[in-house]
Amino acid sequence: QVQLVESGGGLVQPGGSRKLSCAASGSLATIYSMAWHRRPPGKRRELVALITINNKTTYADSVKGRFTISRDNAKNTMYLQMTDLNAEDTADYYCFASPGSWGQGTRVTVSS
């Protein structure tokens, strides 16, 4: 399994944008699916977005049209571009690579 390290979290104003990165220790070329999950304060972890090896994407309804997941196999990195952020997007964001690798998480706080 690959090791994953997220980065890019921080404090963002409502309506702002943020790009998260997930760097892998090994090649992503053979990893079938990767995803971003998040755990809002006091809530359960939820799937935010998923991308397959064929670049097919799936999004949670709450982020459709605002978030974009992508992967750059040449850089062994996955991204989550987030726009039009609101307070409900405040959470710890985790990246996942199949079959079972997780990053340590990066916190995004949306607040004025």
C-alpha positions, -999 to +999 in steps of 0.1 A: +000+000+000+011+035-007+017+062+020-005+093+015+002+128+027-024+156+024-017+193+023-034+225+015-058+229+044-063+261+063-086+289+071-108+301+042-134+328+040-169+319+029-171+320-008-134+313-012-115+286-028-089+261-017-069+233-034-060+202-015-032+179-026-026+142-017+009+130-025+016+093-027+048+075-019+044+053-049+030+052-084-007+059-088-008+044-122-021+010-110-044+023-082-079+017-094-097+043-073-088+073-051-111+095-031-114+124-008-135+119+024-142+144+051-153+144+087-171+176+098-168+184+135-190+161+156-202+141+125-193+109+107-168+107+079-184+111+045-173+105+009-167+138-009-154+127-043-140+097-060-119+092-092-111+059-109-081+049-129-101+058-160-108+093-146-144+086-140-156+109-112-183+108-086-193+135-062-214+139-031-245+159-039-234+186-014-203+194-034-214+189-070-206+219-092-182+233-065-155+207-061-133+190-087-113+159-081-083+151-103-052+129-103-018+133-119-003+099-122+030+114-134+033+134-102+018+106-080-006+133-067-044+136-064-061+170-060-094+184-047-102+219-060-128+235-038-147+266-047-176+286-033-168+272+002-193+276+030-193+268+067-207+233+061-175+224+042-155+228+075-140+194+081-109+173+083-103+161+048-087+127+041-074+111+009-079+074+002-063+051-023-076+016-030-074-010-016-070+006+018-045+035+022-055+066+041-037+099+047-035+116+081-059+144+071-058+181+066-082+205+082-102+231+063-120+257+082-144+280+064-151+311+085-150+349+083 
